[in-house]
Structures are given as C-alpha cells and as structure tokens.
C-alpha cells in the first residue's frame, strides 16, 4: 500500500475545473475525506464532507474493515464495484495492496456471479453499452470528449461469459473486471481504459424474462446482421482512436477466432481467451516440466476442449516445441485434441479447418473407438498414456476419477490443468486430482482454489490465470505504441513469465509466482512485449530507451494528487 508520505503527490498539481457536488461525484477525482482544508476552500466542499481530514491510509483501513463484514463473495464484489464507482484511486489502492485477497473478488471466480446478477447491482454508468438498436449512432456515442484519452478497450458481446454461457448485457462485468486489472496489475491509467458491451440481445431466456434485466430484450442478432454491426463498431473505433488497443473478450468460440482473424491486421487487437490463455498455460506447463524433467518435445499432451482457447494453447506450445528443434509436423504430433464430438481425426465429421492440422491418422486410432464410433477422453488416455491433460471445455467434472487414475498408472508426475472458469465449471477439483494420483499430480487451475491436503500437508494450488499475462501484454503494447499484436509479442509475454518461475530455482516451488508479484511482473512483461514489438517492426518507438520512458509514462500509481482550480 502507499505509505503516508504518498497520500498526496506533493510536487504534482492537477488542474481541476469541477467543484462541489460535481467534483465528489466524479469517481476519478473524488478523494472523499482526504480532500485537504485548502482544497475544500477552493472547490466549495465544506458542508458536503464531514469535517475530518483523513488520509488514504485511513480510508484503506476503513474500507477493508467494511469489506470484511460482507457475508458472501458476491456482496463483497458488489461492495468493490460501488467503491470503484465512487472513488477510483481508493479502489485501486485497495486492490494493489491486497492482490491475492481481492483478485478473486474483482475478477474470477466471483465476477461470474457478478455477470449473472449484473442487473441487480447496476447503479452508475461505467464504460459503454452499444446496443443493436443504436447501430447507426455508434460514432456519436464514441465522440464525447470524456473519451479523448482512451488508449485501451476491452469489448465483449456477453455470449460466452467464462463457462457460464450467454449473459447478455450482464457480460459487461467482464470488460469492467479486465480493465480493472489493466490498471491494478499493468499500471495503465484508468482514464485510458474503456470497457464496452456490444448488446446484440441474448438467448438466455431467464434474462429475457427477468423484470429487472437491463439489456436489450431480444434474442441474439446473428449472421450478416451481426457481422455488419461488429464491423460498424470496429470502423467507428478506428476512426475515433486510430492507435487504440482493442481486446476481444468472451465471444462465443466461433466468433472469437473469426473476429480476431478478420481484424488483427486492421488495428492493434488481440483476444485474451485465445492468446492470453495460451501464454499462461504454456508458462505453467514449462514450470511443471522444470519439476518432472521430461523435455517439452517428449510430452504427450491431451487438450480437452479443442475450440478457440484449446487451439490457442496448442498453437503456442507448438511454437515452443519447434524451438526445441522439431519440425512443425513433429511438434503437432505431440497433441491430441478432443472436442464435443471426441478425438479430432482426419476422417471425422465436424472437424473445422483450424483443427485439421492436429487431426490424428485414422490408422492410428481405428482400434480406439467406442461402439458408436466416438473416441472419448478415457479412450485417448488408455491408448496414448499422456503426460499432460489440459481442460478448457467448461464441463464441470469432465476429468473423472477413472480417467485420472488411468493417466496416473503410466506417469510418475501427471500434469493436469483444469483451466475452465469459474470454479463451478472446473473439469476437476484439485483435491480430487491429488487424491486420485496419490499426491503426485502437478495441478494448475483457472480459478483460485483452497490449498489441498496431501499426506497431512497443506499444499497451495497454482492459479493458471490470464491475469499474469494480459495486463503486462497491454502495457507493452501501449508503451511501444504498437500498430498490431503479433504472435511473437504474445510469445514474448509467456517467455518473460517463464524467466520468473519459482521452479527455475527450486523444483519444490510453486508452479507460478505469487499473485502479489503480479504488478511487478506486469511491468517486466510489458518491457519484453515492447522490445518484441520493436523487433517485429510494429512499434512506433525505436529504441529501448524510448520504450523505457514509455513504460514509465504509462504506469499510474493509485495515490492522491494535489488539486489546483482551473481558471
């Protein structure tokens, strides 16, 4: 937390034109009881505030005490959302000083319930709802001067919120949460961040029938109308902010990959579900390999859930395996992709073009089939004897006891990553995985879990969460003023995290650094991504020195500034 000497940045004054009620109701500028006596004089605040002149530290203590009295994670989430809408500096100071405690409340897993119940707690505008009926007003909506300083956007259409499916307008909780981590973990100034929800309706009947639902009450717009709406949005964004970073978030699988492919060369953009997930999964697997000693190119990797996220993980890992000296086909042969129809094979129906390079030969798998012709997870495990099992399916309990015990028969240290969020959608619980493998498994999960009991010892579980990656990735992009986001920039983010893995020095260490280090890691990853942007010819800075200045200029600390009245 900031020290008492940091409560106000003494040598920096901010010019402010607002006063009185307008000032204390502007979240970015509000300081509550921490307004000084001089500021209360100048900005007509006497009477609107209690007489006590407090400090940021006192406010942090008071807010944490109040937060601790909330009974459930959801009410804590709602409390923090209210605080963010009242006093942004205090909100971010609280999160930055208590990352491990508050990250599960600000983001996954609690944000899932926050999206499901978003209409219950929506009170004040944050970000933009761009609804289909306003499709002809998008440039007008974006044009307001309050958005002049925007450098980063996170956008969702709410169709695939974590593993919870279509939440319609409630999906806005995800862009708000992601943007909060841009600032808390990446340091990016909140004035540069804009969460956006593209409201094209919802097919969630519970939402449509709810009398308090705040979204557009219509079933989802699809097909050409949907594509035209998204394109109108992208073109309006490009015209308004030619150099903005646009992050796609929680779009349904087919749209996620398709939209990224369509727009990645038109503007600076990435998809965290595809590329961020790939980077953190890759780094965590390398950490597990540090423990097992089995080289990456010798791994047999089953990816359960072979949509956009599963393919993203597979493609990035393929690049890392190629770096070990294998050809592309040899590297791809390390993977076994399983989707809702079973193992991906060359002759199977319902295999899309992106999956096909990882399809297994029919001759290899013919004897593996069930009577109905399907090849299931347990069939693959029996015949392949994999060393690694990664889940991004959103199917709770998909890693069954039978499957895990079968895997553990053949591998001394099975590596098992149930990465689906929130915890209710995890493919297995860490405790079950440790029980079924006699404590031998190396486990990483997408959402936080309590430490597991292994032979009477409490062992922490590594949270393989994108929050290690995307804030730093965004910082590097913004600081280097990158024109596009390349695959090598994403790879650089993963590679930088690998350099800081505890298992590099200690095989008994945690698979990932503590989340309390995430803000420091965000800066280091930002620097690595920025350097790669320069190497790729995508940066608008030309040297490491210029990049360093850009990083420093784009890291904001949540401390109060001294205000001076703008005449």
C-alpha positions, 0 to 999 in steps of 0.5 A: 500500500502507499505509505503516508508520505504518498497520500498526496503527490506533493510536487504534482498539481492537477488542474481541476475545473469541477467543484462541489457536488460535481467534483465528489461525484466524479469517481476519478477525482473524488478523494472523499475525506482526504480532500485537504482544508485548502482544497475544500476552500477552493472547490466549495466542499465544506458542508458536503464532507464531514469535517475530518481530514483523513488520509488514504491510509485511513480510508484503506483501513476503513474500507477493508474493515467494511469489506470484511463484514460482507457475508458472501463473495458476491456482496463483497464484489458488489461492495468493490464495484460501488467503491470503484464507482465512487472513488477510483484511486481508493479502489485501486489502492485497495486492490494493489495492496491486497492482490491475492485477497481481492483478485478473486473478488474483482475478477474470477471466480466471483465476477461470474456471479457478478455477470449473472446478477449484473442487473441487480447491482447496476447503479452508475454508468461505467464504460459503454453499452452499444446496443443493436438498436443504436447501430447507426449512432455508434460514432456519436456515442464514441465522440464525447470528449470524456473519451479523448484519452482512451488508449485501451478497450476491452469489448465483449458481446456477453455470449460466452461469459467464462463457462457460464454461457450467454449473459447478455448485457450482464457480460459487461462485468467482464470488460469492467473486471479486465480493465480493472486489472489493466490498471491494478496489475499493468499500471495503465491509467484508468482514464485510458481504459474503456470497457464496452458491451456490444448488446446484440440481445441474448438467448438466455431466456431467464434474462429475457424474462427477468423484470429487472434485466437491463439489456436489450430484450431480444434474442441474439442478432446473428449472421450478416446482421451481426457481422455488419454491426461488429464491423460498424463498431470496429470502423467507428473505433478506428476512426475515433482512436486510430492507435487504440488497443482493442481486446476481444473478450468472451465471444462465443468460440466461433466468433472469437477466432473469426473476429480476431482473424478478420481484424488483427491486421486492421488495428492493434487487437488481440483476444485474451481467451485465445492468446492470453490463455495460451501464454499462461498455460504454456508458462505453467506447463514449462514450470511443471516440466522444470519439476518432472524433467521430461523435455517439452518435445517428449510430452504427450499432451491431451487438450480437452476442449479443442475450440478457440482457447484449446487451439490457442494453447496448442498453437503456442506450445507448438511454437515452443516445441519447434524451438526445441528443434522439431519440425512443425509436423513433429511438434503437432504430433505431440497433441491430441485434441478432443472436442464435443464430438471426441478425438479430432481425426482426419476422417471425422465429421465436424472437424473445422479447418483450424483443427485439421492440422492436429487431426490424428491418422485414422490408422492410428486410432481405428482400434480406439473407438467406442461402439458408436464410433466416438473416441472419448477422453478415457479412450485417448488416455488408455491408448496414448498414456499422456503426460499432460491433460489440459481442460478448457471445455467448461464441463464441470467434472469432465476429468473423472476419477477413472480417467485420472487414475488411468493417466496416473498408472503410466506417469510418475508426475501427471500434469493436469490443468483444469483451466475452465472458469469459474470454479463451478465449471472446473473439469476437476477439483484439485483435491480430487486430482491429488487424491486420485494420483496419490499426491503426485499430480502437478495441478494448475487451475483457472480459478483460485482454489483452497490449498489441498491436503496431501499426506497431512500437508497443506499444499497451495494450488497454482492459479493458471490465470490470464491475469499474469499475462494480459495486463503486462501484454497491454502495457507493452503494447501501449508503451511501444505504441504498437500498430498490431499484436503479433504472435511473437509479442504474445510469445514474448509475454509467456517467455518473460513469465517463464524467466520468473518461475519459482521452479527455475530455482527450486523444483519444490516451488510453486508452479507460478509466482505469487499473485502479489508479484503480479504488478511487478511482473506486469511491468517486466512483461510489458518491457519484453512485449515492447522490445518484441514489438520493436523487433517485429517492426510494429512499434512506433518507438525505436529504441529501448530507451524510448520504450523505457520512458514509455513504460514509465509514462504509462504506469499510474500509481493509485495515490492522491494528487494535489488539486489546483482550480482551473481558471 
